[in-house]
């Protein structure tokens, strides 16, 4: 069973207006599409969580690579 928690998502648009989505296929909820993001850490604000998830994790690469 899934445990509900607060999350932050980021809307990524390309210059033509296409929305960047991830495809998930999880046993608990099945196939679905969602914007990049994830659960918030304890004490993390939605704004800080969204900013952290939009930041590249690998220097020199974009968040979308």
Residue frames as a rotation matrix with the C-alpha (Angstrom) as fourth column:
UNK 1
0.580 0.815 0.000 0.00
0.815 -0.580 0.000 0.00
0.000 0.000 -1.000 0.00
UNK 2
-0.181 -0.619 0.764 1.24
0.569 -0.700 -0.432 3.47
0.802 0.357 0.479 -0.84
UNK 3
-0.045 0.084 -0.995 1.87
0.918 -0.390 -0.074 5.96
-0.394 -0.917 -0.060 1.93
UNK 4
0.697 0.330 0.636 0.60
0.594 -0.763 -0.255 9.43
0.401 0.555 -0.728 0.93
UNK 5
-0.015 -0.705 -0.709 3.19
0.799 -0.434 0.415 12.17
-0.601 -0.561 0.570 1.22
UNK 6
0.711 0.194 -0.676 3.74
-0.114 -0.917 -0.382 15.70
-0.694 0.349 -0.630 0.00
UNK 7
0.036 -0.683 0.729 5.54
0.867 0.385 0.317 16.01
-0.497 0.621 0.606 -3.33
UNK 8
0.148 -0.064 -0.987 6.79
-0.328 -0.945 0.012 18.66
-0.933 0.322 -0.161 -5.72
UNK 9
0.279 -0.023 0.960 6.56
0.825 0.517 -0.228 18.47
-0.491 0.856 0.164 -9.51
UNK 10
-0.343 -0.495 -0.798 8.19
-0.085 -0.830 0.551 20.64
-0.935 0.257 0.243 -12.17
UNK 11
0.751 0.585 0.306 6.62
0.309 0.098 -0.946 21.59
-0.583 0.805 -0.108 -15.51
UNK 12
-0.370 -0.911 -0.182 9.34
0.063 -0.220 0.973 21.48
-0.927 0.349 0.138 -18.17
UNK 13
0.757 0.650 0.067 8.42
0.175 -0.103 -0.979 22.97
-0.629 0.753 -0.192 -21.55
UNK 14
-0.301 -0.822 0.483 10.47
0.826 0.028 0.563 23.03
-0.477 0.568 0.670 -24.73
UNK 15
-0.854 -0.116 -0.507 10.49
-0.040 -0.957 0.287 26.11
-0.519 0.266 0.813 -27.00
UNK 16
-0.788 0.599 -0.144 7.52
-0.151 0.039 0.988 24.72
0.597 0.800 0.060 -28.97
UNK 17
-0.199 0.728 0.656 5.47
-0.947 -0.315 0.062 24.23
0.252 -0.608 0.753 -25.80
UNK 18
0.239 0.241 -0.941 5.76
-0.123 0.968 0.216 20.43
0.963 0.064 0.261 -25.50
UNK 19
0.560 0.060 0.827 5.51
-0.819 -0.116 0.563 19.22
0.129 -0.991 -0.016 -21.90
UNK 20
-0.425 -0.784 -0.453 8.27
-0.557 0.620 -0.552 16.95
0.713 0.018 -0.700 -20.54
UNK 21
0.535 0.660 0.527 6.77
-0.841 0.356 0.408 13.89
0.082 -0.661 0.746 -18.80
UNK 22
-0.744 -0.650 0.152 8.03
-0.666 0.741 -0.092 10.64
-0.053 -0.169 -0.984 -17.31
UNK 23
0.224 0.760 -0.610 6.26
-0.627 0.592 0.507 7.36
0.746 0.269 0.609 -17.97
UNK 24
-0.592 -0.339 0.731 5.81
-0.798 0.377 -0.471 5.25
-0.116 -0.862 -0.493 -14.85
UNK 25
0.173 0.645 -0.744 4.55
-0.445 0.726 0.525 1.70
0.879 0.240 0.413 -14.56
UNK 26
-0.746 -0.413 0.523 4.24
-0.618 0.137 -0.774 0.93
0.248 -0.900 -0.357 -10.87
UNK 27
-0.775 0.400 -0.489 2.51
0.375 0.914 0.154 -2.09
0.508 -0.063 -0.859 -9.45
UNK 28
-0.678 0.500 -0.540 0.52
0.543 -0.156 -0.825 -0.04
-0.496 -0.852 -0.165 -6.89
UNK 29
-0.064 0.645 -0.762 -0.98
-0.167 -0.759 -0.629 2.45
-0.984 0.087 0.156 -9.37
UNK 30
0.489 0.244 0.837 -0.32
0.670 0.510 -0.540 1.02
-0.559 0.825 0.086 -12.83
UNK 31
-0.361 -0.612 0.704 0.81
0.930 -0.296 0.219 2.86
0.074 0.733 0.676 -15.94
UNK 32
0.756 0.584 -0.296 0.74
0.593 -0.802 -0.068 6.65
-0.277 -0.124 -0.953 -15.71
UNK 33
-0.007 -0.700 0.714 2.53
0.720 -0.499 -0.482 9.79
0.694 0.511 0.508 -16.85
UNK 34
0.768 0.215 -0.603 3.78
0.604 -0.555 0.571 12.52
-0.213 -0.803 -0.556 -14.53
UNK 35
0.745 -0.546 0.382 5.95
-0.284 -0.779 -0.559 15.60
0.603 0.308 -0.736 -14.50
UNK 36
-0.133 -0.875 -0.465 9.46
0.374 0.390 -0.842 15.21
0.918 -0.286 0.275 -13.04
UNK 37
0.057 0.107 0.993 9.56
-0.773 -0.625 0.112 15.52
0.632 -0.773 0.047 -9.28
UNK 38
-0.259 -0.124 -0.958 9.22
0.325 0.923 -0.208 13.51
0.910 -0.365 -0.199 -6.14
UNK 39
0.595 0.542 -0.594 8.48
0.675 0.064 0.735 13.38
0.436 -0.838 -0.328 -2.46
UNK 40
0.432 -0.386 0.815 9.53
-0.405 -0.891 -0.208 16.20
0.806 -0.240 -0.541 -0.18
UNK 41
-0.413 -0.639 -0.649 12.05
0.470 0.461 -0.752 15.66
0.780 -0.616 0.110 2.59
UNK 42
0.306 0.504 -0.807 11.07
0.950 -0.106 0.294 16.48
0.062 -0.857 -0.512 6.17
UNK 43
0.170 -0.165 -0.972 10.92
0.476 -0.850 0.227 20.26
-0.863 -0.501 -0.066 6.58
UNK 44
-0.839 -0.485 0.247 11.44
0.426 -0.300 0.854 20.90
-0.340 0.821 0.458 2.84
UNK 45
-0.150 0.792 -0.592 9.10
-0.316 -0.606 -0.730 23.46
-0.937 0.078 0.341 1.26
UNK 46
0.573 0.420 0.704 7.39
0.506 0.495 -0.707 22.71
-0.645 0.761 0.071 -2.05
UNK 47
0.938 -0.258 -0.233 9.33
-0.347 -0.715 -0.607 25.56
-0.010 0.650 -0.760 -3.69
UNK 48
0.049 -0.977 0.207 12.69
-0.909 0.043 0.415 24.21
-0.414 -0.209 -0.886 -2.45
UNK 49
-0.033 0.000 0.999 11.73
0.028 1.000 0.001 20.68
-0.999 0.028 -0.033 -3.44
UNK 50
0.860 0.399 0.318 10.74
0.334 0.031 -0.942 21.73
-0.385 0.917 -0.107 -6.95
UNK 51
0.708 -0.660 -0.251 13.93
-0.706 -0.658 -0.260 23.75
0.007 0.362 -0.932 -7.37
UNK 52
-0.131 -0.796 0.591 16.04
-0.704 0.494 0.509 20.81
-0.698 -0.349 -0.626 -6.24
UNK 53
0.119 0.248 0.961 14.33
0.342 0.899 -0.274 18.47
-0.932 0.361 0.022 -8.68
UNK 54
0.969 0.218 0.117 14.83
0.190 -0.356 -0.915 20.89
-0.157 0.909 -0.387 -11.59
UNK 55
0.473 -0.873 -0.117 18.56
-0.823 -0.485 0.295 21.18
-0.315 -0.044 -0.948 -10.94
UNK 56
0.521 -0.334 -0.785 20.91
-0.431 0.692 -0.580 18.88
0.737 0.640 0.217 -12.88
UNK 57
0.935 -0.190 0.299 22.47
-0.180 0.471 0.864 16.18
-0.305 -0.861 0.406 -10.74
UNK 58
0.320 -0.849 0.420 25.48
0.855 0.450 0.259 15.93
-0.408 0.276 0.870 -13.04
UNK 59
0.179 -0.294 -0.939 27.49
-0.071 -0.956 0.286 19.11
-0.981 0.015 -0.191 -13.66
UNK 60
-0.728 -0.509 -0.460 27.62
-0.413 -0.210 0.886 20.08
-0.548 0.835 -0.057 -17.31
UNK 61
-0.841 0.522 0.144 24.39
0.480 0.597 0.642 18.29
0.250 0.609 -0.753 -18.21
UNK 62
-0.539 0.737 0.408 20.88
-0.633 -0.674 0.381 19.66
0.556 -0.053 0.830 -18.38
UNK 63
-0.489 0.451 0.747 18.15
-0.664 0.363 -0.654 18.36
-0.566 -0.816 0.122 -16.10
UNK 64
0.553 0.821 -0.142 16.59
-0.680 0.346 -0.646 16.69
-0.481 0.454 0.750 -19.16
UNK 65
-0.139 -0.673 -0.726 19.60
-0.907 0.381 -0.179 14.63
0.398 0.634 -0.664 -20.34
